[in-house]
Amino acid sequence: MSLTLTLAAPSTDTEAPALAPRERETLRHIAAGRTYVQTARHMGLSRHTVDEYLRRIRAKFNITSTAELTRVAIALGL
């Protein structure tokens, strides 16, 4: 799967980093508008574990904001 994180139409020139299943699930919840605490409760995790999953996702995609996380989720079809 290819992914380009721009506001323009997606391109296929950059390979998307692989996400672990729990990272994908966490990202899906955050992109749906849930808070870290709501996500943690829904997934049966601590808020700190959710924060760690999102930190890993940010590092993999070299992003810094929740808005960018949402953009990644959309690009990945989550």
Secondary structure as the mmCIF struct_conf table of DSSP 4:
data_model
#
loop_
_struct_conf.conf_type_id
_struct_conf.id
_struct_conf.beg_label_comp_id
_struct_conf.beg_label_asym_id
_struct_conf.beg_label_seq_id
_struct_conf.end_label_comp_id
_struct_conf.end_label_asym_id
_struct_conf.end_label_seq_id
STRN STRN1 SER A 2 SER A 2
BEND BEND1 THR A 6 ALA A 9
BEND BEND2 THR A 12 THR A 14
STRN STRN2 GLU A 15 GLU A 15
HELX_LH_PP_P HELX_LH_PP_P1 ALA A 16 ALA A 18
HELX_RH_AL_P HELX_RH_AL_P1 PRO A 21 ALA A 31
TURN_TY1_P TURN_TY1_P1 ALA A 32 GLY A 33
HELX_RH_AL_P HELX_RH_AL_P2 TYR A 36 MET A 43
TURN_TY1_P TURN_TY1_P2 GLY A 44 GLY A 44
HELX_RH_AL_P HELX_RH_AL_P3 ARG A 47 PHE A 61
TURN_TY1_P TURN_TY1_P3 ASN A 62 ASN A 62
BEND BEND3 SER A 65 SER A 65
HELX_RH_AL_P HELX_RH_AL_P4 THR A 66 ALA A 75
TURN_TY1_P TURN_TY1_P4 LEU A 76 GLY A 77
#
